[in-house]
Amino acid sequence: MDHKHTKKAAIEIHQLYVVRQQRSAAPAACHRCPTATASLVAPDEAAIVTGMSTRTIYRWVEAGSIHFQETADGSLPVCLNSFPPTEDGSPFKEE
């Protein structure tokens, strides 16, 4: 008697991104989020963290779909907590 055994393994991957800001700059908080605990990051940093293209992020800004804040120096930080749900349906939330 020849029995075949099949083994299955599940792999779970966790990623952690650290977005560092200049020491002299205080982190900007999103004033549109209910708890105002979300910090704002540059669109290119948000693109790296979320896997979205920078152009997509700018489209969402233009459409008013995500929270953002124009600054005096012309930068446009965005709030990660306001991003639409990911492809698997889970919302992207800043930890």
Secondary structure, DSSP 4 states (H G I P E B T S, - for coil): ----------------------TTSPPPBPSSSSS--PBEE-HHHHHHHH---HHHHHHHHHHT-S-B---TTS---EEGGGSPP-TTSPPP---
